[in-house]
Amino acid sequence: MSPSASSGVGIAHLPNQRHKIVSKRGANFTLMVCGESGVGKTTFVNTLFTTGIKDKKNIHKRHAKQIEKTVEIEITKAELEEKNFKVKLTIIDTPGFGDYVNNHNSWMPIYEFLDDQHESFMAQEQQPTREGIIDLRVHACLYFIRPSGHSLKALDIEVMKHLGSRVNLIPVIAKADTLTPKDLAQYKLNILDAIAKNHIQVYSCPIESEDEEVTEVNKSIMASMPFAVIGSTQDVTTTDGRTVKGREYSWGVAEVENEDHCDFKKLRKLLVRSHMHDLISTTEEKHYENYRQSQMGTRKFGEPKFQKYENPKFKEDEDELRLNFTKQVKDEENRFRQWEAQLVSERDRLNKDLEEQHAQIKAMETELEHMYQLHGRGTVRR
């Protein structure tokens, strides 16, 4: 066999070509963090990417906007580079979620945002020119669960059921260092039981691989769900003299990257090091396609989306404006009726005075005519 025949036609070089293209273009990754205020979302994001991507919230102003009773969508963008490979990172935060006594419909802006990104991408795909498409489709949603030690709250279940059908949902137990290992293990079982009973869809990474070591790592990652994490950007010194990221207590140090202390390293591996591409492709091939099929099955080409969601904040404002408008209209009607009654009363009084004056004039004319008749001067001619 000749050397040229044994070398093949070059198809085997396609992965290398693909690698060069991807390396040159970089990647876009959108991560949503969802959960109540104070569970450490900002700290976790900064710890995950080892940089101050998100500014810390002012603790004293954290609840200053509670009177508005609205959930905001906060977008932070950054560009990370490692070994000449660039990732355009977008962080979606949901400040205000779950911070009120009555959280009814507080999750609607989150659902609407996720659907709007699919809608926006679908509309841009239908344009004649598709260069420069803006893509903010969320590739992963970290849902932070408060470390109560019991189970999922009703709000958590309701939100996670809807998020799981729209995005790659990854449940995260916040501030794992506040629970003992025994309580944490039981808490994980309680959460998994609630997820199974309520049929909540969570992200599951591919397990099987040609490499047995990779397969075992994937199994280990999925066995740790929901991930218990510790977030800290501070360097602390351990008892054996090591400097690590973590939190220092009187009893010792809770290390961020110690797998005996939390699942931070496994979650980071899932999000960044091993399954970022799968999160992106799952979003494209599953969640976006599901949305696209559901919309194209009920709408004509180019027809705008039917807005079935309403921001509860706007709904409350609208109801309040409607009540105020109705009250003002009724007040004006009452004032008009009173003014009308006053005019009628004044008209009747003036008519009565006019009639009395007219009667007086008639009486005076009669008396004057009578006086002329007495003096023989005839009657008064009118």
C-alpha positions in Angstrom: 0.0 0.0 0.0 1.4 3.4 -0.9 2.0 6.1 1.7 -0.5 8.4 0.1 -3.2 5.8 0.4 -2.5 5.0 4.0 -2.6 8.7 5.0 -6.2 9.0 3.8 -7.9 12.0 2.3 -7.6 14.2 5.4 -11.0 13.9 7.0 -9.4 13.2 10.3 -8.1 16.7 10.3 -11.6 18.2 10.6 -11.6 18.3 14.4 -8.4 20.3 14.3 -10.0 22.7 11.9 -13.0 23.0 14.2 -10.7 23.5 17.1 -9.0 26.4 15.4 -12.4 28.0 14.5 -13.7 27.7 18.0 -10.5 29.0 19.5 -10.6 32.1 17.3 -14.3 32.8 17.8 -14.4 32.1 21.5 -17.7 31.3 23.2 -20.7 33.0 24.7 -22.1 31.8 28.0 -25.1 33.1 29.9 -25.6 32.2 33.5 -28.6 33.1 35.6 -28.5 33.1 39.4 -31.8 33.0 41.1 -32.7 33.0 44.8 -33.6 35.1 47.8 -31.4 38.1 48.8 -28.6 37.3 51.2 -27.9 33.7 50.1 -24.5 34.6 48.5 -25.2 34.8 44.8 -22.9 37.7 44.1 -20.1 36.2 46.2 -20.5 32.8 44.5 -20.2 34.3 41.0 -17.1 36.2 41.9 -15.6 33.1 43.5 -16.5 30.9 40.5 -14.7 33.1 38.0 -12.0 34.3 40.5 -12.7 38.0 39.7 -14.9 40.8 40.8 -17.5 40.5 38.0 -20.4 41.6 40.1 -20.3 44.4 42.7 -21.4 43.5 46.2 -24.8 44.8 47.3 -25.0 47.5 50.0 -26.4 45.6 53.0 -28.2 48.7 54.3 -29.9 49.3 51.0 -30.6 45.7 50.1 -34.3 45.9 51.2 -34.8 49.6 50.3 -36.9 48.8 47.3 -39.2 46.3 49.0 -42.1 48.8 48.9 -42.1 48.4 45.1 -42.7 44.7 45.4 -41.2 43.9 42.0 -38.5 41.5 40.7 -35.9 43.1 38.6 -33.7 41.6 35.9 -30.0 42.7 36.3 -27.6 41.9 33.5 -23.8 42.0 34.0 -21.4 41.3 31.1 -17.7 40.5 31.2 -15.1 39.0 28.9 -12.8 36.3 30.4 -9.6 35.1 28.7 -7.5 32.0 29.6 -4.7 30.7 27.5 -5.8 32.9 24.5 -9.3 31.6 24.6 -12.0 34.2 25.2 -15.5 33.7 26.8 -18.1 36.4 26.6 -19.8 35.9 29.9 -23.3 37.3 30.8 -24.6 37.0 34.4 -28.4 37.4 34.9 -29.4 38.3 38.5 -32.9 38.5 39.8 -32.8 41.0 42.8 -36.1 41.2 44.7 -37.1 37.6 44.2 -38.6 35.9 47.3 -38.0 39.0 49.5 -41.6 39.7 50.4 -44.3 38.3 52.7 -46.5 37.8 49.7 -44.5 36.5 46.8 -47.4 35.6 44.6 -46.5 36.0 40.9 -43.1 37.4 41.8 -41.6 34.7 39.5 -43.4 35.9 36.4 -40.7 38.4 35.3 -38.1 35.6 35.4 -40.2 33.3 33.2 -41.0 36.2 30.8 -37.3 37.1 30.5 -36.4 33.5 29.6 -39.1 33.2 27.0 -38.3 36.7 25.6 -34.7 35.6 24.9 -36.0 32.6 22.9 -38.5 34.9 21.2 -35.8 37.5 20.4 -33.4 34.9 18.9 -36.2 33.4 16.8 -37.3 36.8 15.4 -33.6 37.6 14.5 -33.3 34.2 12.8 -36.3 35.1 10.5 -34.6 38.2 9.3 -33.0 38.4 5.8 -29.6 39.4 7.4 -28.6 37.5 10.4 -25.2 38.9 11.1 -24.7 40.4 14.6 -27.5 38.4 16.2 -27.8 39.2 19.9 -28.2 36.0 21.9 -29.0 36.2 25.6 -30.5 32.8 25.9 -29.8 31.4 29.3 -27.6 28.3 29.2 -27.7 27.5 32.9 -29.8 28.7 35.9 -28.4 28.2 39.4 -31.3 28.2 41.8 -30.0 29.0 45.3 -31.8 27.3 48.2 -31.6 28.8 51.6 -29.9 26.3 54.1 -32.9 25.8 56.3 -32.2 22.1 56.9 -35.8 21.1 56.2 -36.9 20.8 52.5 -38.0 23.0 49.6 -40.5 25.7 50.3 -43.7 26.1 48.3 -42.2 29.1 46.5 -39.1 27.0 45.6 -41.2 24.2 44.2 -43.4 26.5 42.1 -40.5 28.4 40.6 -38.3 25.3 40.0 -41.2 23.5 38.2 -41.5 26.3 35.7 -37.7 27.0 35.4 -36.9 23.3 34.7 -39.0 23.3 31.5 -37.3 26.5 30.2 -33.7 26.3 31.1 -30.9 23.9 32.4 -31.8 24.1 36.1 -29.1 23.4 38.7 -30.2 23.5 42.3 -27.6 24.8 44.8 -27.6 24.8 48.6 -26.2 28.2 49.6 -23.9 28.7 52.6 -23.2 25.0 53.2 -20.9 25.8 56.0 -23.9 26.7 58.2 -25.0 23.0 58.3 -23.3 20.0 59.9 -22.2 17.2 57.5 -25.0 15.0 58.8 -27.7 17.7 58.5 -26.4 18.6 55.0 -26.6 15.0 53.8 -30.2 14.7 55.1 -31.1 18.1 53.6 -29.9 16.9 50.2 -32.0 13.8 50.4 -35.1 15.9 51.4 -34.5 18.2 48.4 -34.1 15.3 46.0 -37.2 13.7 47.3 -39.2 17.0 46.8 -37.8 17.3 43.3 -38.9 13.7 42.4 -42.3 14.1 44.0 -43.1 17.3 42.2 -41.6 16.2 38.8 -39.1 19.0 38.7 -36.8 18.8 35.7 -33.1 19.5 36.6 -30.1 19.4 34.4 -28.3 16.0 34.1 -25.0 15.9 32.4 -23.9 13.1 30.1 -22.5 10.3 32.2 -21.1 7.7 29.9 -17.7 8.4 28.2 -15.1 6.4 26.3 -12.7 7.3 29.2 -13.7 5.4 32.3 -12.1 8.0 34.5 -14.3 10.7 32.9 -17.3 8.5 33.4 -16.5 8.2 37.1 -16.0 11.9 37.4 -19.4 12.5 35.8 -21.1 10.1 38.2 -19.4 11.8 41.1 -20.7 15.2 39.9 -24.3 14.1 39.5 -24.2 12.2 42.8 -23.5 15.6 44.5 -26.6 17.3 43.3 -28.0 19.5 44.7 -24.6 21.1 45.1 -23.7 22.5 48.5 -21.4 25.5 48.0 -19.4 27.9 50.1 -18.6 31.3 48.5 -15.7 33.5 49.5 -13.2 35.7 47.8 -11.1 36.2 50.9 -7.7 34.4 51.5 -7.4 32.7 54.9 -4.7 30.7 56.4 -5.3 27.1 57.6 -3.9 25.5 60.7 -1.2 23.8 58.6 -0.1 27.1 57.1 -1.8 26.9 53.7 -3.4 30.0 52.2 -6.8 29.2 50.6 -10.1 30.8 49.7 -12.6 30.2 52.5 -14.2 31.4 55.7 -12.5 31.5 59.0 -14.3 30.4 62.2 -13.3 29.8 65.8 -13.3 26.1 65.2 -11.3 26.2 61.9 -11.5 27.2 58.2 -14.2 26.2 55.7 -12.4 25.9 52.5 -14.1 26.7 49.2 -12.1 24.2 47.1 -12.0 21.4 49.6 -14.4 18.6 48.4 -14.7 17.4 52.0 -16.2 20.8 52.9 -18.4 21.6 49.9 -19.2 20.8 46.3 -17.8 24.0 44.8 -15.1 22.3 42.7 -17.6 19.8 41.3 -20.1 22.6 40.4 -17.3 24.6 38.8 -16.2 21.6 36.8 -19.8 21.1 35.6 -20.3 24.7 34.6 -16.9 25.5 33.1 -14.4 22.8 32.8 -16.2 19.8 31.5 -19.9 20.5 30.5 -20.1 24.2 29.4 -20.5 23.0 25.8 -23.2 20.5 26.7 -25.1 23.3 28.6 -24.9 25.5 25.5 -25.9 22.7 23.1 -28.8 21.5 25.4 -30.1 25.1 25.4 -30.0 25.2 21.6 -31.3 21.7 20.8 -33.8 21.2 23.6 -35.1 24.3 25.3 -35.0 26.7 22.3 -36.4 24.0 20.0 -39.2 23.3 22.4 -40.1 27.0 22.5 -39.7 27.4 18.8 -42.0 24.4 18.0 -44.6 25.5 20.5 -44.7 29.0 19.1 -44.6 28.1 15.4 -47.4 25.6 16.0 -49.8 28.4 17.1 -48.6 31.4 15.2 -48.2 32.5 11.6 -44.8 33.4 10.2 -43.8 36.9 11.5 -46.7 37.2 13.8 -45.8 38.9 17.1 -45.9 36.9 20.3 -49.0 36.9 22.4 -48.2 38.5 25.7 -49.9 36.4 28.3 -47.6 37.3 31.2 -48.2 40.5 33.2 -45.7 42.0 35.6 -47.4 42.0 39.0 -45.9 45.4 39.7 -47.5 46.9 36.6 -50.8 45.1 37.3 -50.9 46.5 40.8 -50.1 50.0 39.5 -52.8 49.7 36.8 -55.4 48.6 39.3 -54.5 51.4 41.7 -54.6 54.0 38.8 -58.0 52.6 37.7 -59.4 52.9 41.3 -58.0 56.4 41.6 -59.5 57.4 38.3 -62.9 55.9 39.2 -62.8 57.8 42.5 -61.9 61.0 40.8 -64.7 60.6 38.3 -67.2 59.9 41.0 -66.0 62.9 43.0 -66.3 65.2 40.0 -69.8 63.8 39.2 -70.9 64.5 42.8 -69.3 68.0 42.6 -71.1 68.7 39.3 -74.4 67.5 40.7 -74.0 69.8 43.7 -73.1 72.7 41.5 -76.1 71.9 39.2 -78.4 71.8 42.3 -77.0 75.1 43.4 -77.6 76.6 40.0 -81.2 75.3 39.9 -81.8 76.6 43.4 -80.4 80.0 42.5 -82.4 80.1 39.3 -85.6 79.3 41.2 -84.8 82.0 43.8 -84.1 84.6 41.1 -87.4 83.6 39.2 -89.3 84.0 42.5 -87.8 87.4 43.2 -88.5 88.4 39.6 -92.2 87.3 40.0 -92.5 89.2 43.3 -91.0 92.4 41.7 -93.3 92.0 38.7 -96.3 91.6 41.0 -95.2 94.8 42.9 -95.0 96.7 39.7 -98.5 95.5 38.7 -99.8 96.6 42.0 -98.2 100.0 41.8 -99.6 100.5 38.2 -103.0 99.6 39.4 -102.8 102.0 42.3 -101.4 104.7 40.1 -104.3 104.2 37.6 -106.8 104.3 40.4 -105.3 107.6 41.6 -105.5 109.1 38.1 -109.2 108.1 37.9 -109.9 109.8 41.1 -108.4 113.0 39.9 -110.0 112.8 36.5 -106.8 112.5 34.5 -107.7 109.3 32.8 -105.7 106.1 32.9 -102.1 105.5 32.2 -101.4 104.4 28.7 -98.9 101.7 28.2 
